[in-house]
Amino acid sequence: MKMIDLRSDTVTKPTPEMRRVMMEAEVGDDVFGEDPTVNKLQNKIAEMFGKESALFVPSGVMGNQVCIKTHTQAGDEIIVEQDSHIVVYETAAPAALSGVMVKTIPGEKGVIKAEQIKKAIRPKAYYLPRTKLISLENTHGRSGGTIYPLEEMRLIRELAQNENIAMHLDGARLWNASVAAGISLQEYARCFDSLSICLSKGLGAPIGSVILGTREFVDRSKTYRKMFGGGMRQVGILAAAGIYALDHHIGRLKEDHEKAKFFAREIETLKAFSLDPGGVETNIVIADIAKEGMVQEKVLRELQDRGVLLTPERHNSIRAVTHMDVSIEDIRVAVELFHSLFS
């Protein structure tokens, strides 16, 4: 039985052509800065985002945590949205690795506003932690892949500059936001001192994220990448996959968005689930289980037994993520299964 895997866009496998360029990649020792393919990837992404420098890291979590560590000192405080990836899915790493407090603010669809942040900034007193960093997330995964409004980012950036606070973006799926909103990567990047972007989600590379910032910031971040175990050797094999993904897989993200919107429209017709298809902006669909007596775990198990994989979400919801390894035909099969089981 073929499994239609809608658990995440991280489950994609390299295409045959991507595997070929990985096999043929020129490599060197990246800890010595001598891997030519890694250097090519870093230079390419820095230019794409209009930043001075970039650094290849194994994962998005490491990217975020290296940036937090580079921006802060132990005892500082950072401001984030309460359902952000940094808070929910990174195993308390800001406290464990950087010794910082995390001030969480409730957002609307993952968006916190400048006036909320202004109230959360600590007064300058020796007995209070210093607010040193504001971190935003675009797209916001736990809110269903929602896009952060650029104008709000600009307002937050202005506030941060006035308060001498650094800005970081968890841009794991920023590619999706850029394609869906028609806003350039450079336009988004101007709002932030650092970014962490992911190659292994919608772009289909097998591994890897990239940190972006000033040359001085990235040079300092190399220390913490090494400290956190991210010093890699002949990693051009993986960087080659990232380069291929950048060259071939960004434009096709709109297909994933169309598949997600189609899936949402079809599921919305079922009384067993509650969702707003108009709120699906990119490639993530979160549906609340509305029918009384239906249990999240049972719903997911019934789907899995018949060949469709999804993940649980909060408040008795389920989540589907479209990606390059599921076709529109696969989505139609999944929809038919939903209708046969839950209509």
Secondary structure, 3 states (H helix, E strand, C coil): CCCEECCCCCCCCCCHHHHHHHHCCCCCCHHHCCCHHHHHHHHHHHHHHCCCEEEEECCHHHHHHHHHHHHCCCCCEEEEECCCHHHHCCCCHHHHHHCCEEEEECCECCECCHHHHHHHCCCCCCCCCCEEEEEEECCEHHHCCECCCHHHHHHHHHHHHHHCCEEEEEECCHHHHHHHHCCCHHHHHCCCCEEEEECCCCCCCCCCEEEEECHHHHHHHHHHHHHCCCCCCCCHHHHHHHHHHHHHCCCCHHHHHHHHHHHHHHHHCCCCEECCHHHCCCCEEEEEECCCCCCHHHHHHHHHHCCEECEEECCCEEEEECCCCCCHHHHHHHHHHHHHHHC
